[in-house]
Amino acid sequence: MNRKNYRKSKASKRRTAIKIALTLAVSLLLCVSAFGIYLVKKAENAADNAYETAGDREMSDLREEKVEPLHDDISILFIGVDDSSKRDQKSGKIRSDALVLATLNNEDKSVKLVSIPRDTYTYIPDAGIEDKITHAYGFNGPSSTIESVENLLDIPVDYYVRMDFEAFIDVVDALDGITVDVPYDLKEQDENDQAGAVSLEEGIQEVNGSEALALARTRHYDNDIERGKRQQMILESIMDKALSATSFTKYADVINAVGDNMKTDLTFKDMQSFFEYGKNGKPDVETITLDGYDDMSTGIYYWQLDQESLMEVQDVLQSHLGLKPDTSTLSDNNSSEYGHEDYDN
């Protein structure tokens, strides 16, 4: 082969390689686009199935007009419940096992997470009595819990997300587990109440859904404040994993995991607005706890809130939601040193 023909052959091969590369790139782009369209449609269907208002509530009574997640500062109450058949609970006896309120500031795309101890002693409007906030759900479902939280924190609760334990486990498993920092050696029952079925050692590690749930729920090793911190840490871990590039292909499984085990008054359009908070990576998240002390004076265990600390938290949340000027911040000492036994009256 002469030099001229050799150069032509080499150039031809180079052009062929470029064509193949471009074809592969276009094919990949089309596949990703098709998968993205599939995910959007799948998510929209799941959101439609999950949509449910909290009673006849259209918006918070503490709002003058309905907010929009894309433009306004909003709050979302996450309610974790255990209504499994294993526990043989009737609807009137279902309690909220985990309560986490998130406030989202639209301007700086920041999030504040407040964990509310299940034994917090507070006024329950639907019952007209003061009791553990965990009991509020049993009166009128999410709406009773929402009103109790609004009364407690003196801020509007704009939306709620109710998820049972099965959905929580499936979501974590759909993400192929999450990374958590286990604070101590742990042996706990699983979601089916099988004693000692979950065993974890102290330290940073990957956990599956059942293990994550046991870590979030245990009440035998510390107090409700630390329990709330663990739940906040787990929520952040789920957020980290969900926002990672490696999780894109897992989104369909996550959507399936939610299925019929989640109810929310967020529309699919509302949910899409939250992509703004994650488009530059994980948003700035601050976790807040409610200081208080153990109270067994009546023979029943309650978590009595420190009123000064509560007012401070109320002020911070109101400022974060743009309801008042941001004139205060939480002190560094925003945790309790109190512990308690596992009471569940």
C-alpha positions as CSV (number, residue, x, y, z in Angstrom):
1,M,0.0,0.0,0.0
2,N,1.5,3.4,-1.0
3,R,1.6,6.2,1.5
4,K,-1.3,8.1,-0.1
5,N,-3.6,5.1,0.1
6,Y,-2.4,4.5,3.7
7,R,-3.3,8.0,4.7
8,K,-6.8,7.6,3.2
9,S,-7.3,4.3,5.0
10,K,-6.2,5.8,8.3
11,A,-8.4,8.8,7.8
12,S,-11.3,6.5,6.9
13,K,-10.9,4.5,10.0
14,R,-10.7,7.7,12.1
15,R,-14.0,8.9,10.6
16,T,-15.6,5.5,11.2
17,A,-14.5,5.6,14.8
18,I,-15.9,9.1,15.2
19,K,-19.2,8.0,13.6
20,I,-19.4,5.0,16.0
21,A,-18.7,7.3,19.0
22,L,-21.3,9.8,17.9
23,T,-23.8,7.0,17.3
24,L,-23.2,5.6,20.7
25,A,-23.4,9.1,22.3
26,V,-26.7,9.8,20.6
27,S,-28.1,6.4,21.5
28,L,-27.1,6.9,25.1
29,L,-28.7,10.3,25.1
30,L,-31.9,8.9,23.7
31,C,-31.9,6.1,26.2
32,V,-31.4,8.5,29.1
33,S,-34.0,10.9,27.7
34,A,-36.5,8.0,27.3
35,F,-35.7,6.7,30.8
36,G,-36.2,10.3,32.1
37,I,-39.6,10.5,30.4
38,Y,-40.5,7.1,31.8
39,L,-39.5,8.2,35.3
40,V,-41.5,11.4,35.1
41,K,-44.6,9.6,34.0
42,K,-44.1,6.9,36.6
43,A,-43.6,9.5,39.3
44,E,-46.6,11.5,38.2
45,N,-48.8,8.3,38.4
46,A,-47.4,7.5,41.9
47,A,-48.0,11.1,43.0
48,D,-51.6,11.0,41.8
49,N,-52.1,7.8,43.7
50,A,-50.5,9.2,46.9
51,Y,-52.4,12.5,46.8
52,E,-54.8,12.9,49.7
53,T,-55.9,16.0,51.6
54,A,-55.9,16.0,55.4
55,G,-59.6,16.0,55.9
56,D,-61.3,19.1,54.5
57,R,-58.2,21.2,55.0
58,E,-57.2,23.2,51.9
59,M,-54.5,25.3,53.6
60,S,-53.3,26.2,57.0
61,D,-55.5,28.5,59.1
62,L,-52.3,30.4,59.9
63,R,-51.9,31.4,56.3
64,E,-53.7,34.3,54.6
65,E,-53.3,32.7,51.2
66,K,-52.2,29.3,49.8
67,V,-48.4,29.0,49.3
68,E,-46.6,27.6,46.3
69,P,-43.4,25.6,46.8
70,L,-41.7,27.0,43.7
71,H,-42.0,30.6,44.9
72,D,-42.7,30.7,48.7
73,D,-41.1,29.6,51.9
74,I,-43.0,26.5,53.1
75,S,-43.2,23.8,55.7
76,I,-43.7,20.1,55.4
77,L,-44.6,17.7,58.2
78,F,-43.3,14.1,57.8
79,I,-45.4,11.6,59.8
80,G,-44.1,8.1,60.3
81,V,-46.8,5.6,61.4
82,D,-46.9,1.9,62.1
83,D,-50.3,0.7,61.0
84,S,-49.1,-2.8,60.1
85,S,-51.4,-5.8,60.4
86,K,-48.7,-7.4,62.6
87,R,-49.5,-4.9,65.4
88,D,-53.2,-5.5,64.9
89,Q,-54.0,-1.8,65.3
90,K,-57.4,-0.4,64.5
91,S,-57.6,3.0,62.8
92,G,-58.5,4.8,66.0
93,K,-55.5,3.5,67.8
94,I,-52.8,4.3,65.3
95,R,-50.2,6.6,66.6
96,S,-47.5,8.6,64.9
97,D,-44.1,7.0,65.7
98,A,-42.0,9.7,64.2
99,L,-42.6,13.4,63.6
100,V,-40.2,15.6,61.7
101,L,-41.0,19.1,60.5
102,A,-39.1,20.6,57.6
103,T,-39.1,24.3,56.8
104,L,-37.8,25.3,53.4
105,N,-36.5,28.8,52.6
106,N,-36.9,29.6,48.9
107,E,-34.4,32.4,48.7
108,D,-31.3,30.6,49.9
109,K,-32.6,27.1,49.3
110,S,-31.9,26.0,52.9
111,V,-33.8,23.5,55.1
112,K,-34.3,23.2,58.8
113,L,-35.4,19.9,60.3
114,V,-37.1,19.8,63.7
115,S,-37.7,16.4,65.3
116,I,-40.6,16.4,67.7
117,P,-40.4,13.7,70.4
118,R,-43.4,11.4,70.3
119,D,-44.0,11.8,74.1
120,T,-44.0,15.6,74.0
121,Y,-46.8,16.9,76.3
122,T,-48.8,19.4,74.3
123,Y,-52.4,20.6,73.6
124,I,-54.3,18.5,71.0
125,P,-57.0,20.7,69.5
126,D,-59.2,17.9,68.2
127,A,-59.3,16.3,71.6
128,G,-59.5,19.5,73.6
129,I,-56.9,18.1,76.1
130,E,-53.2,18.1,76.7
131,D,-51.5,14.7,76.0
132,K,-48.6,13.1,74.2
133,I,-48.4,14.4,70.7
134,T,-48.1,10.8,69.4
135,H,-51.8,10.3,70.4
136,A,-53.0,13.1,68.2
137,Y,-53.0,10.9,65.1
138,G,-55.6,8.6,66.7
139,F,-58.3,11.4,66.8
140,N,-58.5,12.5,63.1
141,G,-55.4,11.2,61.4
142,P,-53.0,13.7,59.8
143,S,-55.2,16.7,60.3
144,S,-55.1,16.3,64.1
145,T,-51.4,15.9,64.1
146,I,-50.9,18.9,61.9
147,E,-53.1,21.1,64.1
148,S,-51.2,19.9,67.2
149,V,-47.8,20.7,65.6
150,E,-49.1,24.2,64.5
151,N,-50.3,24.9,68.0
152,L,-47.0,23.7,69.5
153,L,-44.5,25.5,67.2
154,D,-46.7,28.5,66.3
155,I,-46.1,28.3,62.6
156,P,-48.2,27.1,59.6
157,V,-47.8,23.5,58.4
158,D,-48.4,23.8,54.7
159,Y,-48.0,20.2,53.6
160,Y,-47.7,16.7,55.1
161,V,-46.2,13.4,54.0
162,R,-47.4,10.3,55.8
163,M,-45.3,7.2,55.3
164,D,-45.6,3.8,57.0
165,F,-42.7,1.6,58.0
166,E,-43.0,-0.7,55.0
167,A,-42.5,2.2,52.6
168,F,-39.5,3.4,54.6
169,I,-37.8,0.1,54.4
170,D,-38.5,-0.3,50.7
171,V,-37.1,3.2,49.9
172,V,-33.8,2.5,51.7
173,D,-33.5,-0.9,50.0
174,A,-34.4,0.6,46.6
175,L,-31.4,2.9,47.1
176,D,-29.2,-0.1,47.9
177,G,-28.9,1.0,51.5
178,I,-27.6,4.2,53.1
179,T,-24.6,5.3,55.1
180,V,-25.2,6.0,58.8
181,D,-23.2,6.5,62.0
182,V,-24.4,4.0,64.6
183,P,-23.8,5.6,68.0
184,Y,-23.6,2.3,69.9
185,D,-23.8,-1.4,69.6
186,L,-27.4,-2.2,69.0
187,K,-29.6,-5.3,69.2
188,E,-33.2,-4.5,68.4
189,Q,-36.4,-6.1,67.1
190,D,-37.3,-5.8,63.4
191,E,-40.4,-4.5,61.7
192,N,-42.2,-7.8,62.4
193,D,-41.4,-7.5,66.2
194,Q,-38.9,-10.4,66.1
195,A,-36.7,-9.7,69.1
196,G,-33.0,-9.3,68.5
197,A,-33.4,-9.7,64.7
198,V,-31.4,-6.5,64.0
199,S,-27.8,-6.3,65.3
200,L,-25.5,-3.4,64.6
201,E,-22.1,-2.4,65.8
202,E,-21.0,1.1,66.7
203,G,-19.5,3.1,63.9
204,I,-20.1,4.4,60.3
205,Q,-21.5,1.7,58.1
206,E,-24.0,0.8,55.3
207,V,-27.4,-0.4,56.5
208,N,-30.4,-1.8,54.7
209,G,-34.0,-0.7,55.2
210,S,-34.8,-3.0,58.1
211,E,-31.6,-2.0,59.9
212,A,-32.2,1.7,59.3
213,L,-35.7,1.4,60.7
214,A,-34.5,-0.3,63.8
215,L,-31.9,2.5,64.3
216,A,-34.6,5.1,63.8
217,R,-37.1,3.6,66.2
218,T,-35.1,2.2,69.1
219,R,-35.9,3.7,72.5
220,H,-33.9,1.5,74.8
221,Y,-30.4,3.0,74.6
222,D,-30.9,6.8,75.0
223,N,-33.7,9.3,75.1
224,D,-36.3,10.9,72.8
225,I,-34.0,13.8,71.9
226,E,-31.3,11.4,70.7
227,R,-33.9,9.4,68.9
228,G,-34.9,12.5,67.1
229,K,-31.3,13.2,66.1
230,R,-30.9,9.7,64.8
231,Q,-34.1,10.1,62.7
232,Q,-32.7,13.4,61.3
233,M,-29.4,11.8,60.5
234,I,-31.2,9.0,58.6
235,L,-33.3,11.5,56.6
236,E,-30.2,13.3,55.6
237,S,-28.5,10.1,54.6
238,I,-31.5,9.2,52.4
239,M,-31.3,12.7,50.9
240,D,-27.6,12.3,50.2
241,K,-28.0,8.9,48.5
242,A,-31.1,10.0,46.5
243,L,-29.3,13.1,45.2
244,S,-26.1,11.2,44.2
245,A,-25.5,10.6,40.5
246,T,-25.2,6.8,41.1
247,S,-28.9,6.7,42.3
248,F,-30.4,7.9,39.0
249,T,-31.0,4.3,37.8
250,K,-32.6,3.5,41.1
251,Y,-35.4,6.1,41.0
252,A,-37.9,3.8,39.4
253,D,-37.4,1.3,42.3
254,V,-37.8,4.2,44.8
255,I,-41.0,5.3,43.2
256,N,-42.3,1.7,43.3
257,A,-41.3,1.5,47.0
258,V,-43.4,4.5,47.9
259,G,-46.4,3.0,46.1
260,D,-49.6,2.9,48.2
261,N,-47.7,3.3,51.5
262,M,-47.4,7.1,51.3
263,K,-50.1,9.8,51.4
264,T,-49.5,13.5,50.9
265,D,-51.3,16.7,49.9
266,L,-48.3,17.6,47.7
267,T,-49.2,17.5,44.0
268,F,-46.8,16.2,41.4
269,K,-46.2,19.8,40.3
270,D,-45.4,20.8,43.9
271,M,-42.9,17.9,44.2
272,Q,-41.2,18.9,41.0
273,S,-40.5,22.3,42.6
274,F,-38.2,20.7,45.1
275,F,-35.6,19.9,42.4
276,E,-34.6,23.6,42.8
277,Y,-33.3,22.7,46.3
278,G,-31.1,19.9,45.0
279,K,-29.9,21.0,41.6
280,N,-26.6,22.2,43.0
281,G,-26.2,19.2,45.3
282,K,-27.5,18.7,48.8
283,P,-29.0,21.9,50.2
284,D,-27.9,23.4,53.4
285,V,-29.6,21.5,56.2
286,E,-29.8,22.4,59.9
287,T,-31.2,20.0,62.4
288,I,-33.0,21.3,65.5
289,T,-34.1,19.6,68.7
290,L,-36.7,20.5,71.3
291,D,-35.1,20.7,74.7
292,G,-37.1,19.5,77.7
293,Y,-37.1,17.1,80.7
294,D,-38.6,13.8,81.8
295,D,-41.8,14.1,83.8
296,M,-43.3,11.1,85.7
297,S,-45.2,13.2,88.2
298,T,-48.5,11.7,87.1
299,G,-47.3,8.2,86.9
300,I,-47.3,8.5,83.1
301,Y,-44.1,9.5,81.2
302,Y,-44.2,12.8,79.3
303,W,-41.5,14.9,77.7
304,Q,-42.1,18.4,79.1
305,L,-40.6,21.1,76.9
306,D,-38.4,23.9,78.2
307,Q,-40.5,26.9,77.4
308,E,-37.6,29.3,76.8
309,S,-36.0,26.9,74.4
310,L,-39.4,26.3,72.7
311,M,-39.9,30.0,72.1
312,E,-36.4,30.2,70.6
313,V,-37.2,27.4,68.2
314,Q,-40.5,29.1,67.3
315,D,-38.6,32.3,66.6
316,V,-36.1,30.6,64.3
317,L,-38.7,28.8,62.3
318,Q,-40.9,31.9,61.9
319,S,-37.8,33.7,60.6
320,H,-36.9,30.9,58.2
321,L,-40.4,30.9,56.8
322,G,-40.3,34.7,56.3
323,L,-43.0,35.3,58.8
324,K,-40.8,37.7,60.8
325,P,-37.4,39.4,60.5
326,D,-34.5,37.0,61.0
327,T,-33.3,38.4,64.4
328,S,-32.3,35.3,66.2
329,T,-30.4,32.0,65.8
330,L,-30.3,28.9,67.8
331,S,-27.7,28.6,70.5
332,D,-25.1,25.9,70.2
333,N,-26.4,24.2,73.3
334,N,-29.6,23.0,71.7
335,S,-29.7,19.5,73.1
336,S,-30.8,17.7,76.3
337,E,-28.7,15.7,78.7
338,Y,-31.8,13.9,80.1
339,G,-32.5,10.3,79.5
340,H,-35.5,8.1,80.3
341,E,-36.7,4.6,80.4
342,D,-39.0,3.1,77.7
343,Y,-42.4,4.2,78.8
344,D,-45.3,4.0,76.3
345,N,-48.5,5.0,78.1
